[in-house]
Amino acid sequence: MSFIEGVHFLLMLRLKKDIIIKSFYCFLILLPFVDFFNGVVMLSLNIQIVGIAYRALFFLFMILSILIYFKVNQSILVVYSITALLFSLLFLQTAINGDINYLFNDVSTLLKLLLSVFIIEFSKKFIVGKQENYINRIVFLYSVFFPILLLIPYFLGMGNSTYNNGGGFKGFFTATNDITVVFIFLNIYMGDLFFKSFNKKQSYLKNGLVYLLNIACLILIGTKTGIIFCLLWFLFLFFKEVILNIKITLISRLKILFVSVFSLVFIVFIILRFFSVPLLNTYNRVLYFYNLYSNNFVQFLTSSRSVFFESALYFSKHTENPFLKFIIGNGFKYREEKWGIGGLIEMDLADTFFSIGIIGLVIVLLYYFKFIVLSIKSLNSNIFSVSFLVMFLYSVFAGHVLYSALSSTLLGIACTSLLKNSKE
């Protein structure tokens, strides 16, 4: 190969990599619209073909891109070994349970768990150290797209309520807890961006408007965790950036105070004017369940997850081959059909243990341990460290992060930012 041919080859290779990176961005940017239209199709035809097709193509794209452009090194080998081991657990469970239908469902569930892993690995190979700003751009776009896709159906009188009594509103986003996690993630990002952009006159009004939309959406959805979190996060940022921040001038302090008070008044007005009916129904539902649980605060606070956990623990002790099931798990779909209220605890690590055993739980903990350490180290310098820790804690106590395509994607984005920060 001549020098000219070598240069031409390298230019073509770089061009192809640029196309792959832009394709990756497109897959990520399409996420809100895919989930929205998946909900529309589900409501109309009761099938989830849109979301499944999108995830299948996204996975195939990432796997092939990594295989084609990079030699197998330790990092890639670890990820593919993890994938092979987790899938082997499902095959062992199928051999024991004797029903291949469980396998097809469990493969789909496992792919959601692996989605964040492959987003992280793809970003490590193609993006980290080269085009880091994509994370902030995509999250900001999410902060605009998700509220639009929730609020437009609400004002048009379309979509679904969060609860059966008409409480809350989730539009065409089918999974209540998943979309709650998304808006918690976006509130963390936009709140931080808003309070840190007061020195940029053209930015803080735009950021403030987008932040208000995300607060309004989290309140509109109507989950206890979402409402409490967005209020606490606003107060935390207000005290951190206004009351306790000695670096800002008196003028900036007064400006932030004025905008913050105005924002609170505006949010209250929006709630009373447009969201009062679904929120009143949400309040009645919360009151009903508090009374139903006979003032058992733990059961009420965990939405009966403590009861689900006890049930799952009972079934795990009384299943056939309990020691083997302790090692390899019982399977996601098998538990759902056979274990009653213990079939889904809605606490991701607990569901991981009961479904893919101690092997699966150790794999998950070991993989994310590095990101826990990185997030603690960069807690004051990277807002995505807060996002990761909040999502991980939410995953532990409320679920719907590791096994949600929406949340798993955002988890992968947060972890990618942590890796970027660690290399700087």
Secondary structure by P-SEA (a helix, b strand, c coil): ccaaaaaaaaaaaaaaaaaaaaaaaaaaaaaaaaaaaaaaaaaacccaaaaaaaaaaaaaaaaaaaaacccccaaaaaaaaaaaaaaaaaaaaaaaaccaaaaaaaaaaaaaaaaaaaaaaaaaccccccccaaaaaaaaaaacaaaaacaaaaaacccccccccccccccccccaaaaaaaaaaaaaaaaaaaaaaccccccaaaaaaaaaaaaaaaaaaccaaaaaaaaaaaaaaaaaaccccccccaaaaaaaaaaaaaaaaaaaaaaacccaaaaaaaaaaaaaaaaaaccaaaaaaacaaaaaaaaaaaaaaaccaaaaaaaccccaaaaacccccccccccaaaaaaaaccaaaaaaaaaaaaaaaaaaaaaccccaaaaaaaaaaaaaaccccccccaaaaaaaaaaaaaaaaaaac
